[in-house]
Amino acid sequence: MSCATAFRLPLTIGPILVTGGAGFLGRALTQALVAEGHRVVVSDLRLPDEAQRVTGATYVQNDVRDGAAVMSLVEAQGIAAIVHLAALVIPACRKDPMLGAEVNVLGHINLLEAARRAGIRRLVYTSSLAARPRGPLDSPANLYGVYKAACEDISKVYLMDHGLPSVGLRPNVVYGPGRVEGETAAISLAMRAAARGERFEIPFTGRMCFQHVDEVIEIFKRCLAAQNDTAVVSDLTTKVHSIDDVLAAICACVPEADVRAAPSLRAAPDGLDNNPLRRLLGSWKSVSLAEGTARTIARCREAVVAGPLR
């Protein structure tokens, strides 16, 4: 997957550790960074097959729940910047709440501790819009959101106690070619189905923020480059679309597409605010839903001819 972004991260930043780098977003970020000449160390509990690895990146098996192993990795590789993506998403947290807490909360603390002890000042991590309170109980809608909200507060305490800066980004629905895991992967899977001429039903409806992976990668790179001395937590966008808008964007690219949505309403967050990110980064080039859908379907069509995404 190539990320068509104009911003290039300075080569003086790094080596860069990407935890959870074998996943959808981690692989896309690793590919973009390696293409720019950065030394990238990918850590994950389960490493991908050789054929699925990004050429030029270093892969190390590592469990973020093991604080000593995380610290050893950071020291051995001379890490200077961290992108912490490793997490269990909504379905996995629902299935095994204890494991979800260990990976998402304990793992987050272990990365903060490693950064503190190694003197690393560039740490960017994924939170989620799921962390935002919503609904009649004014709470996160699921355990994944609860864990991510805790991680945001823990990061703020590390700033107060240790002066450790960080940037927590709250994506909502990140989509693009190659996304197959997580509840909201259904958006990407619907686009893939349209490209293949297959029927697909998105298992929910509602309104949410849809962010193409190319734009998200650019935001991550800009956050790594930013001069930051606080604990930033920010939504990525305030633009909200409906699932009907997604279906319309798909049909604009593939008029004969047989894609639809189930009537189950997915809770939408309130009070979106990306001003903290705007203050840190200024502006960046956004990818519209129409453009992002077209890019995704085009790449999925290429994959039908060329084989699995590499």
N, C-alpha and C positions, 0 to 999 in steps of 0.2 A: 504494500500500500504506500503510495507516495502522498505526501502532504504538501499541497501547493501553497506554501506560505512565503511571504516576502521577507519576514523578519528572520535574521540569522543570529543565533546565540554566539557571543564572543568566545573564541577558542581558549581564552584565559580562564574560563570557568570549567572546572572539572579536575579529576575524573568524576563522573556523575553516576550515582547508584540509582537504579530504578527497581524498586521492590514491586513484586507482582508483575514483573515485566514480561511474563509469558502470556498475559491476558490481552484482550483486544486493544485497550488504550495503551498499555505498556509496550506492546509490540509496535504500534504506530509511532509512539514517541521515540522509541529506540531507533527505529528505522530513520526517522527524520534527523535525529541527533548524529547518528553514525554517518549519514549522507553529508553532513556539514563538517565532518572531520573530528568529532568529539570522541573521547574514550568513554565508553558506556559499559557499566557492569550491571548485568541483569540478574536479579535474585528472585527465586520462586521456589515454592515447596516441591512442585513438580515441573521439571524442565521439559521443554518441547523437544521433539525429535530433531535431529540435526537438520533435516530438510526444512523445518519450520523456524529455524533460528535466523536471526538477522546477521548476515555476514559482516564480520568486523567487531561485533560486540562480544564481551566476555560473559559467560553464563556460569553462575554459581548456585548450587542447591542450598537453600537456606530457609529456616523456619522463623518467621518474625516473632513467634512466641518464645523463642530461646534468646534471651537478652545477651548472654555471653557469646553466642554464635553470631549475633548481629554485630556486636562490638568487634569481634575478631575479624569479621568480613570488612568492616569499615577501615580498620587499621591495616590489614593485609593489603588492601587494594588502594590505600592512600586516598580515600574518597574525600572530595572537597564540596560536593553538592548532592542533595538527596531529593528524589521524587518518590514519595511513598504512596503507592497505589494498591499494595497488597490488602485484600479485604475479602470477606465473605458477603455476598449480596443478599437481597431480600429473601428469596426462597430458601437459601442455605441457613440463614439466621432463624427463619421460622421453623425449619426442620430440627435444628440443633442449637438452641439458644446459648448453651454453655460454650460450645465451640466458637460460635459467633462472637461472644464477648471476649474470648481469649485472643482470637485473631484480630478483631477490630479494635479492641480497647488496649489489651496488654501489648499487642504488637505495636500499636501506635506509641505507647509509653517507651517501649524498647528502642524505637527509632529516635524519639526525642532524647532519650538518655545517651544514645550513641553519638548523636549530633552534639550534645552538650559536652560530653567528655572529649570528643575529637576537635572541638572548637569550630564546628561547621556552622556557618551563618546563612547558608542558602538551603532552606528546607521547604518544599512545596508538597502538600498532601491533598488527597481527595476527601472532602466531606461529601455532602449530598443535600439536595433540597428536601430529602426525606427527614433531615434533622429539624426542619421548620415545624413548629406546632401548627395544628390545623384541626378542623372538625369540632364536634360538640364538646370534647374533653380538652380541647386546646393542647394537644400533645402530638408528638410524632406519630405517624400512621402505622408504624411497624417497628420491630426491634432493631432492624438495621438503622433506622433513623435515630432511635434512642442511643445506640452505640456511637453514631457519628456526632450527635450533639455533645456527648460526653467528651469525645476527642477534641472538639473545638474548645471546650472549657479547659481541658487539661493543657492544651497548647497555650492558652492565655495564662494559666498558672505558671507554666515553665518560663514565660516571658517575665512575669512578676518575680519569680523566685530566682531565676538564673540568667535573665537577660537574653534568652534564646528567642530570636525572631522566627516567624514562620508565616506561610501563606496557606490558608485552607480554602479550597475551591469547592463550590457547591453546584456541580452539574445536576441537571434533571434527567433528561433523556438524551444520551449521546448515541448517535447512530452513524452508520457507515458500513462499507463492505467488510465482512469478516466478523461482525458482532453477532454472536450466537448464544451467549449466556446472559442470564439475568432476566427479570420480569419484563423490562422494557426493551429487551432485544427483539421483541415482536415487531417493532417498527422497522428495523433493518431486515428482519426475516420476510416481512410483507413486501419490501422492495425487491429482495432477492427472488421471491416467488413470482412477482410480476415479470422480472427479467427472464425467468425460466419458463414462463407461460403456465405457472402452477396456481392452483387455488390456495388462498390463505385467509384466515380469520384472525384479526387482532383480538385478543381475549378481553379487551376493555375499551371503554370510550372515555371521553372527558377532555379537559384542557390542560396543557402542560407546555414546558419549554423544550424545544427540539434543537439540539446543537450538533452540527456535523463535526465529525472527528477532526477534520482539517483545522477548523477554527479553534477547537479545544486544544490541539497540539500547539498552535501559535500562542495561545494564552499561557500555557505551561512554560514555554520557552521564554516568553517575556517576563514571567514571574521569576524565573531563575536568574535573569539578568538584572532585575530591579534592585535598587538600593532600598532595603527595607530594614527597619529597626523596631518593628512592632509585631503583634500577632494579628494578622489580617484574616478575616473570615468574610467571604463574599459569595453572593450568587454570581453566575456568569452572565446572565442576561435577564431582562425583564420582558422579553418578547414571548407572548403566549399564543399558541395555536391550538386548534382542536384536532381530534383524530379525523374528523371529516376533512379538515384542511390537508392532513397527510394523505388521505385517500385521493383527494382531488389532485394533489401534486403527483402522486403515482400515476393516476389516469392521464394526466397531461403528458407524461412520458410514454406510457403504454396504454393507449385508449381501450384496448381489449382486456385489460387486466381484470382478473376475477379476485379482487380483494375486498374485504368488508370488515366490520367491527362488531363484536358482541355488545349487547346493551349494558353490560356491567360497568358502572361508573367508577372510575378511579379518582380518589380524592386529589384535589388540586391544592397546592400551597397558596397562601395569601401573603401580601406584603413583600413582594419581590424587590430586592435592592442590590444593585451591583455598583453603587457609588464607591464602596471601599476599594473595589478593583479598579474602577476608573481613576480614582485618586492615585493609586499606585502605578498604573500603567499608561494612563492617558487613553487614547483610542486605538482600536485595531480593526482590521477589515473583517466584517462579519460575513457569514455564509448564509444566505437566505434559505428557507425551507425548499423553495423551488429549485435553487441551484444545488443544494445538498442532495436532494432526491435524485436529480439528474446525474450527479457525479456517482452516487451509489449504484444506481441502476446500470450506468455505463460500465462501471468496474465489475459488477456482477455478470453482465453479459460477456465481458472479456474473460472472466473466469470459466464460463461455460465452455468457451473455445479452448482456453489455455490449460484448464485443470484447476486444482485448488489454489487459493490465494497464497502467494509466497512473499 
